[in-house]
Structures are given as structure tokens and as C-alpha cells.
Amino acid sequence: MNIETLHQLFLESKGVATDTRAIKTNQLFFALRGDNFNGNLFAEKALSKGAGYAIIDEELNKPNDRYILVENVLETLQKLSTFHREFLNIPILAITGSNGKTTSKELIHAVLKKKFETVATVGNLNNHIGVPLSLLSMNSKTEFGIVEMGANHLKEIEKLCEIARPNFGYITNFGKAHLEGFGSIEGVILGKSELYKYLKSNNGKLFLNIDDPIQQKQTTYNNIFTFGESVDSDVVINYDSTNTLAEVQYKQIKIKSQLTGAYNAINIAASICVGLYFKISLESIQKAIIGYLPKNNRSQIVKLGSNTLLMDAYNANPTSMKAALESFKANPAENKIVILGDMFELGISSEEEHQNIVNYLESINVLHAYLVGDNFYKTTSSSHKITNLKSFSDLQFSLETTEFNNSYILIKGSRGMALERVLDVLKSAVKK
């Protein structure tokens, strides 16, 4: 079956599914394979649960005229999403970067929704499967698409661009993330810049943070729209790092948010830049930004008795953790507590980067710092205010035997550390 015919079946369906546990009537089931699973084995179940067709890439024992046999299910899903993207012919903004891409995506989505029927990547479905699914979630009513792109190796962003074919692009920053895959910070820059390389080859528009020295190198390209504190910016933004909640100033107007951390001010500025480029009123932009509530443990504030928790536990790398700590340091609150979990995917740089964080912690005013995980456990410190803990159970015991009152607590670590569990531990401790 060719892509045109499959696309027609898609248009007549209720969308696509890759998991039989969430199948809906008349969806197309794509039997994807992975290292530990084979979706072909679930094709029959998908049909029995209401799928209209099952796209498979191996012959099954029980023939069924609702099986669609293809050479490779993943490649077919990707080709279908690209065909659908061209069929809709709408503007697509791609967002990548080492830190802040999901928050930037959500803010930009909130702003663009004020004018356009906009669909954006849900959560962080930003890989070779998530991007096609994001594109296929768009329909004839969609006027604008936002696609988040994640990567931990070279050539991945290039591939995602070939699938999504964006017209616009924004890179949040270039930080020390996924060093194990990229090999070095230079590898990170090269990998993330594959987005700009694609756009330049297709006369796309680049949104640039002109204060970023790495992004400044893109200003020789003539199809750009910039923001930053520099007077040379198309959108001149001033940042305020003195408040707990991030805010910026544009043309004497302060634009507030419900995001914690000064590092989020750049994410806010990017959404203002994109909104103004697409002729959205400043009033609408302001409403979108102040109305955006962070979730999924990203820069969330949680009140717990007399304590204030800054939940930033969705993910972490050396760059984002240092930024969070710098913002935390600048906060005037007393009784500041830090709970940090290991940073993953750092390869041979892991030991050095974890020790760097500990060294920085020694220089800032915190009441106490709890460091948990195999990597942080190996670090050394002469400070009595730093406690190294090997496992989460060790952390739990330490927290449960400590009394917290009027404390300002930062919680940050890589996703695999699941530090959101700290919230339940502290709830229990505070009740006692």
C-alpha cells in the first residue's frame, strides 16, 4: 500500500495508536518494535479492541484483511506523518535545545493560541516516534503546529527535521546535556544546530536569543528575528532576577509569570518574541504568560505547611542544575534547603560535573544540601552542610528524621531519580 492510500485511511480513521492498552475504535494501530517488545505480536489484539487496521512488518500466523503489511512500521509511520504535514500545509515551528525546550514550547503554545488554532507536542514526545505522533495529531482545523525535538546523538535533529519539515525554528540554548551521546559540548552545539542548518537550506526563519554568544554566530543569516537585552535585538527585553517568580520587561511594561527561577525569564522572552513576530497583541501575550501554570515538576511551587518547595525535578544536567542553583542563591529566602539527585548521560564527564556542582554548593548560603545517587555519593566535600546519600531510601530516612519549618526547598535531579517522591516524604515529615 502506498502512502497516499494509507493517508486516506488515516483521514477516515480516529487517528493512530501504538499501544493496545489505549486503543480507540477505528484507530490505525502501528505495530512498532523495540529492544524489548514486538508490536506485531499485539496486532490481533488491537483489531479485537476496535482498531480499524493494524500496520505490521512481519507475516502473522492468522491472516486478516485488516492487516497492512509494510517493509518497516516505524519508517511508514514517519513517512505518513511527513505526508500529512505536507497535506495540511501549515506553518511548523520546531524547538530544541539542552534546557528549557518544553517550558518554551508550552509558553509559545499559550501565546500562539491567542490567535491561531494551535497544536503542540504533548509532554515530551519529542523523538523519532513522538514527532510523527505530534504531526499526526494535527487536523484540518489546525492553523499552526509546534514540534519539540529532543536528541542525544548527532544526526537525530537532522532526521526529525526531515520528518517535520519546519518553517521556523528556535534553539533554547547549548548546555552540558547528553554528553555521553554527543561526546562533548562541541558535539551538543553541532547536534542542536542541525535545526538551523535545515532551516537555512530551506529559507526558514530563525528565532534567536542574541545575548547568547553561540546564537550570535547565526546573525550572518538574513532570515532571523531576534530578542535579548541588546539594543540590536528586534525585540529588546530586560530581565529581572530579583523576584522568586520570573518576569521580564518590554517597552516599560513588566510581564509577569507563575514560573520560578530567573533562568525562565529567557523562556518567557522567547514566547514574547514569537508572539510579536506573528502580530499577536502585547495584551494577549501578557495574558497567555501569566495564565500559564507549570506542571510535571517543572519549576512548580508547592506550599507544604510553613515550607515552600520548588519542584524542578523533571530533569537535570550540569547546565540546568547550575542555573537552578544560581537562581536559588539569589533568592532572599532564609532557611534554604537543597535536595539534588544524580545527573545522567554524562559519560566520562560524570565524576567531574558532579564534583563541580558540589564545589559550587560549598560557595552559596544554604542551610543544608542533601545529595542522592551513586554519582553524588562519590563526591567529596569538607562542608558540614552537605550530606551525601547513596540511595533514595537513605534520603527518605534522613528527611523523615529532620524537622522542616519555614524552609525554602529546591528539589532537582534527572528524570531517572524520580525525586518527585520527595514531596510525599516531606508531607509525611511535616505532619509529624
Helices and strands as residue ranges (DSSP letters): H 3-11, E 16-17, G 20-22, E 28-30, G 39-42, H 43-48, E 53-56, E 67-69, H 73-88, E 92-96, H 101-112, E 118-120, H 130-136, E 144-148, H 156-164, E 168-171, H 179-182, H 185-192, H 194-201, E 205-209, H 213-216, G 217-220, E 224-228, E 235-236, E 238-240, E 245-250, E 253-260, H 264-277, H 282-291, E 300-304, E 307-312, H 318-330, E 336-341, G 347-349, H 350-362, E 368-372, H 374-377, E 386-389, H 392-400, E 408-412, G 415-417, H 421-431
